[in-house]
Amino acid sequence: MTHRRIPQRRAVIAASSVAALMAGTFLATQAGASTPAPASAPDTLSSSAAGELAETLASGLQSDQNSMYYDAEARTLVVNVTDEAEAAEIQEAGAEARVVEYDAAELDTVMAEVDAFAVPGTARAIDPATNSVRITVDSTVTGEALAEVEAAAEALGDKASVEKVQGEFETFIMGGDAIYSSGSRCSLGFNVTVDGQPHFLTAGHCGSTGSGWAGASGGSQIGQMTGSTFPGADHALVRYTGSVDHPSAVNLYSGTRNITGAGNATVGQAVERSGSTTGRHSGTVTGLNATVTYPQGTVRGLIQTNVCAEPGDSGGALFAGSTALGLTSGGSGNCSSGGTTFFEPVTRALDAYNATLP
């Protein structure tokens, strides 16, 4: 995998930082949160540059990114800390430090508590902008089930909130066009190499190990699925068995985009998605390490976004610039009214299959 880089001075400072970090989209008011007076003003960053800084900080700390987010209005990377003593190093690295009440470990505990009352049609993710866990429910969660979710969230106080969205959380697979197997259609994610042989990644719910895949409806087989995981995670690997070009690129439906490396998403980061039903669409990352309960089971560790998607887009690529980020899993809504879409992190899929981008 290709790792993104930031200037050397920032990388050295980031490696010595001592806070748990994460990324988000909007700076939200949170009870008890404050911003220490910075030794120097935070860097003004694009969302992609903020993602690079976030990943470098997290890597240096050997931590996840669930305590930081990108403030798109101020164009700064905000890092939540629980001790003002940690703030100086964060600010020296070019980010903005914000003192909050709950650290990442406490919010992870809340996530586990929320799992206990999760039902199909619910998702949950840590929201660093509000320093709380956001529980998202689709329109199928009504009546007694909705009342129980709302009551449980209320009992958690300011550590959790409930957000309602239209549509139903479902995996985006259907009969149709693009990559086909047994009457079903999905989308190719990224071409990869395993043990020197060409393969591609797609969603695990698209098919089972051993299934054959074609590039056109009724066409000749181009690959065979050699690994598939769903639920729990949502990724699959297909080995090319037919003669077909397999560049490291994404179809934009108005051209192509070369993919040169893989990385981790940052909350607030601007991203794009490509799928065989709806083509290319864009939006932002709204949550990391999200858990969603589909009718078929629960998937953990997903990227949550406000990018739209529809049936048949499953497995398709999520990316930022030339960096691969994820594989389309599922969500709610459509590309006429918008929606919520979840993605399997591509780095988890690459690690699962010992795969690399070509």
Secondary structure, 3 states (H helix, E strand, C coil): CCCCCCCHHHHHHHHCCCCCCECCCCCCCCCCCECCCCCCCCCCCCHHHHHHHHHHHHHHHCCCCECEEEECCCCEEEEEECCHHHHHHHHHCCCEEEECCCCHHHHHHHHHHHHCCCCCCEEEEEECCCCEEEEEECCCCCHHHHHHHHHHHHHCHHHEEEEECCCCCEECCECCCCEEECCEEECCCCEEEECCEEEEEECHHHCCCCCEEECCCCCCEEEEEEEEECCECCEEEEEECCCCCCCCEEECCCCEEECCEECCCCCCCEEEEEECCCEEEEEEEEEEEEEEEECCEEEEEEEEECCCCCCCCCCCEEEECCEEEEEEEEEEEECCCEEEEEEEEHHHHHHHHCCECC
